[in-house]
Amino acid sequence: MRLIRGALKGAVAAKAIQIVRREAAKPENQRRAKELLEKVRTRGSSAGRAGR
C-alpha cells in the first residue's frame, strides 16, 4: 500500500510540474510574471531604503 501511495504522489507531482512548465511557457504569463517581479522589486527597494 505504501509503495502505491508513493508512486501516486510522484505521479501527481510530475503532472503538476508539467502543467506549471506549460503555463510558464505562454507569452502572456511570461509578461505577467515580469510585471509582477518588477512591481515587487521596485516596492521592495523603495521600502527598504525608506526604513534606513
Residue pairs with C-beta under 8 A, 6 or more apart in sequence:
23 29
24 30
24 33
